[in-house]
Amino acid sequence: MPQFIFAYHGGGMPETEEESAKVMAKWGAWMQGLGKATVNPGAPVGMSHTVDASGVAENGGANPLSGFTIVEAGGMDAATAMAKGCPILENGGTVEVAEMMEM
């Protein structure tokens, strides 16, 4: 079955422990709902550096990555349907969905 990466961009950090607990509960419920489709639950990530031929930029790039998850789905439509339930969408974030190609 094809695998897809969900690349999370944006979203906000909770300001209080209470907000953090609510956000984590939403993420936990969503992940649990994905069930066996989850190949790698992923993790949040820190500020990225962009490397190109001219050097290294330490600014996170044009659309900084905030985390990732890898899932299995029957196709792009199924994968994007899964991503529509992601809690990051409630905080202004986005989920970029890309099929992982076998090599």
ChimeraX commands (.cxc) that place a marker at each C-alpha (Angstrom):
marker #1 position 0.00,0.00,0.00 radius 0.5
marker #1 position 1.37,3.47,-0.81 radius 0.5
marker #1 position 2.88,5.56,1.97 radius 0.5
marker #1 position 2.34,9.29,2.35 radius 0.5
marker #1 position 4.12,11.90,4.42 radius 0.5
marker #1 position 2.10,14.55,6.18 radius 0.5
marker #1 position 4.35,17.61,6.49 radius 0.5
marker #1 position 2.96,20.05,9.04 radius 0.5
marker #1 position 3.51,23.77,8.58 radius 0.5
marker #1 position 2.61,26.59,10.93 radius 0.5
marker #1 position 0.14,26.30,13.74 radius 0.5
marker #1 position 0.70,27.85,17.11 radius 0.5
marker #1 position 2.20,26.75,20.37 radius 0.5
marker #1 position -0.22,26.59,23.31 radius 0.5
marker #1 position 0.32,29.39,25.80 radius 0.5
marker #1 position -0.77,27.56,28.97 radius 0.5
marker #1 position -0.45,24.04,30.35 radius 0.5
marker #1 position -4.24,23.70,30.12 radius 0.5
marker #1 position -4.22,24.63,26.41 radius 0.5
marker #1 position -1.30,22.27,25.84 radius 0.5
marker #1 position -3.20,19.38,27.45 radius 0.5
marker #1 position -6.24,20.06,25.24 radius 0.5
marker #1 position -4.12,20.22,22.08 radius 0.5
marker #1 position -2.27,17.01,22.97 radius 0.5
marker #1 position -5.59,15.26,23.63 radius 0.5
marker #1 position -6.84,16.30,20.18 radius 0.5
marker #1 position -3.64,15.05,18.54 radius 0.5
marker #1 position -3.86,11.79,20.49 radius 0.5
marker #1 position -7.48,11.23,19.45 radius 0.5
marker #1 position -6.70,12.00,15.81 radius 0.5
marker #1 position -3.68,9.69,15.77 radius 0.5
marker #1 position -5.70,6.94,17.43 radius 0.5
marker #1 position -8.35,7.41,14.73 radius 0.5
marker #1 position -5.72,6.83,12.04 radius 0.5
marker #1 position -5.14,3.41,13.60 radius 0.5
marker #1 position -3.01,0.95,11.65 radius 0.5
marker #1 position -2.62,3.44,8.80 radius 0.5
marker #1 position 0.08,5.14,10.88 radius 0.5
marker #1 position 3.51,3.91,9.79 radius 0.5
marker #1 position 5.47,6.50,11.80 radius 0.5
marker #1 position 3.63,8.93,14.10 radius 0.5
marker #1 position 6.46,11.40,13.58 radius 0.5
marker #1 position 7.22,14.32,15.84 radius 0.5
marker #1 position 7.36,18.08,16.00 radius 0.5
marker #1 position 10.60,19.56,14.67 radius 0.5
marker #1 position 12.75,22.54,15.54 radius 0.5
marker #1 position 13.81,25.41,13.30 radius 0.5
marker #1 position 15.26,24.12,10.05 radius 0.5
marker #1 position 18.29,25.36,8.15 radius 0.5
marker #1 position 18.23,25.58,4.37 radius 0.5
marker #1 position 21.34,24.47,2.52 radius 0.5
marker #1 position 21.98,25.55,-1.07 radius 0.5
marker #1 position 25.02,26.10,-3.28 radius 0.5
marker #1 position 25.64,29.53,-1.76 radius 0.5
marker #1 position 25.64,28.40,1.86 radius 0.5
marker #1 position 23.30,27.86,4.79 radius 0.5
marker #1 position 20.30,29.98,5.79 radius 0.5
marker #1 position 19.20,29.52,9.40 radius 0.5
marker #1 position 15.75,31.04,8.97 radius 0.5
marker #1 position 13.50,28.00,8.51 radius 0.5
marker #1 position 12.94,28.62,4.82 radius 0.5
marker #1 position 9.89,30.03,3.07 radius 0.5
marker #1 position 7.39,27.73,4.83 radius 0.5
marker #1 position 9.04,26.18,7.90 radius 0.5
marker #1 position 8.25,22.59,8.74 radius 0.5
marker #1 position 6.75,22.10,12.19 radius 0.5
marker #1 position 6.44,18.29,12.18 radius 0.5
marker #1 position 5.59,15.16,10.21 radius 0.5
marker #1 position 3.72,11.84,10.18 radius 0.5
marker #1 position 3.91,8.91,7.75 radius 0.5
marker #1 position 0.75,6.95,6.90 radius 0.5
marker #1 position -0.38,4.25,4.51 radius 0.5
marker #1 position -3.41,4.96,2.34 radius 0.5
marker #1 position -5.05,3.58,-0.78 radius 0.5
marker #1 position -4.23,6.73,-2.72 radius 0.5
marker #1 position -3.94,10.50,-2.56 radius 0.5
marker #1 position -7.68,11.01,-2.02 radius 0.5
marker #1 position -7.65,8.68,0.99 radius 0.5
marker #1 position -4.51,10.33,2.39 radius 0.5
marker #1 position -5.88,13.86,2.05 radius 0.5
marker #1 position -9.14,12.73,3.68 radius 0.5
marker #1 position -7.09,11.53,6.68 radius 0.5
marker #1 position -5.20,14.83,6.81 radius 0.5
marker #1 position -8.43,16.87,6.92 radius 0.5
marker #1 position -8.92,15.77,10.53 radius 0.5
marker #1 position -5.51,17.00,11.70 radius 0.5
marker #1 position -5.69,19.30,14.75 radius 0.5
marker #1 position -3.06,21.67,13.30 radius 0.5
marker #1 position -5.76,22.95,10.95 radius 0.5
marker #1 position -7.61,24.43,13.96 radius 0.5
marker #1 position -4.61,26.66,14.75 radius 0.5
marker #1 position -4.01,28.12,11.30 radius 0.5
marker #1 position -1.54,25.44,10.24 radius 0.5
marker #1 position -1.51,23.33,7.10 radius 0.5
marker #1 position -0.79,19.73,6.17 radius 0.5
marker #1 position 1.17,19.08,3.00 radius 0.5
marker #1 position 0.50,15.54,1.73 radius 0.5
marker #1 position 3.00,13.82,-0.57 radius 0.5
marker #1 position 3.27,10.23,-1.73 radius 0.5
marker #1 position 6.56,8.59,-0.83 radius 0.5
marker #1 position 8.01,7.00,-3.95 radius 0.5
marker #1 position 9.61,3.57,-3.80 radius 0.5
marker #1 position 13.21,3.44,-4.99 radius 0.5
marker link #1:1,2 radius 0.2
marker link #1:2,3 radius 0.2
marker link #1:3,4 radius 0.2
marker link #1:4,5 radius 0.2
marker link #1:5,6 radius 0.2
marker link #1:6,7 radius 0.2
marker link #1:7,8 radius 0.2
marker link #1:8,9 radius 0.2
marker link #1:9,10 radius 0.2
marker link #1:10,11 radius 0.2
marker link #1:11,12 radius 0.2
marker link #1:12,13 radius 0.2
marker link #1:13,14 radius 0.2
marker link #1:14,15 radius 0.2
marker link #1:15,16 radius 0.2
marker link #1:16,17 radius 0.2
marker link #1:17,18 radius 0.2
marker link #1:18,19 radius 0.2
marker link #1:19,20 radius 0.2
marker link #1:20,21 radius 0.2
marker link #1:21,22 radius 0.2
marker link #1:22,23 radius 0.2
marker link #1:23,24 radius 0.2
marker link #1:24,25 radius 0.2
marker link #1:25,26 radius 0.2
marker link #1:26,27 radius 0.2
marker link #1:27,28 radius 0.2
marker link #1:28,29 radius 0.2
marker link #1:29,30 radius 0.2
marker link #1:30,31 radius 0.2
marker link #1:31,32 radius 0.2
marker link #1:32,33 radius 0.2
marker link #1:33,34 radius 0.2
marker link #1:34,35 radius 0.2
marker link #1:35,36 radius 0.2
marker link #1:36,37 radius 0.2
marker link #1:37,38 radius 0.2
marker link #1:38,39 radius 0.2
marker link #1:39,40 radius 0.2
marker link #1:40,41 radius 0.2
marker link #1:41,42 radius 0.2
marker link #1:42,43 radius 0.2
marker link #1:43,44 radius 0.2
marker link #1:44,45 radius 0.2
marker link #1:45,46 radius 0.2
marker link #1:46,47 radius 0.2
marker link #1:47,48 radius 0.2
marker link #1:48,49 radius 0.2
marker link #1:49,50 radius 0.2
marker link #1:50,51 radius 0.2
marker link #1:51,52 radius 0.2
marker link #1:52,53 radius 0.2
marker link #1:53,54 radius 0.2
marker link #1:54,55 radius 0.2
marker link #1:55,56 radius 0.2
marker link #1:56,57 radius 0.2
marker link #1:57,58 radius 0.2
marker link #1:58,59 radius 0.2
marker link #1:59,60 radius 0.2
marker link #1:60,61 radius 0.2
marker link #1:61,62 radius 0.2
marker link #1:62,63 radius 0.2
marker link #1:63,64 radius 0.2
marker link #1:64,65 radius 0.2
marker link #1:65,66 radius 0.2
marker link #1:66,67 radius 0.2
marker link #1:67,68 radius 0.2
marker link #1:68,69 radius 0.2
marker link #1:69,70 radius 0.2
marker link #1:70,71 radius 0.2
marker link #1:71,72 radius 0.2
marker link #1:72,73 radius 0.2
marker link #1:73,74 radius 0.2
marker link #1:74,75 radius 0.2
marker link #1:75,76 radius 0.2
marker link #1:76,77 radius 0.2
marker link #1:77,78 radius 0.2
marker link #1:78,79 radius 0.2
marker link #1:79,80 radius 0.2
marker link #1:80,81 radius 0.2
marker link #1:81,82 radius 0.2
marker link #1:82,83 radius 0.2
marker link #1:83,84 radius 0.2
marker link #1:84,85 radius 0.2
marker link #1:85,86 radius 0.2
marker link #1:86,87 radius 0.2
marker link #1:87,88 radius 0.2
marker link #1:88,89 radius 0.2
marker link #1:89,90 radius 0.2
marker link #1:90,91 radius 0.2
marker link #1:91,92 radius 0.2
marker link #1:92,93 radius 0.2
marker link #1:93,94 radius 0.2
marker link #1:94,95 radius 0.2
marker link #1:95,96 radius 0.2
marker link #1:96,97 radius 0.2
marker link #1:97,98 radius 0.2
marker link #1:98,99 radius 0.2
marker link #1:99,100 radius 0.2
marker link #1:100,101 radius 0.2
marker link #1:101,102 radius 0.2
marker link #1:102,103 radius 0.2
view
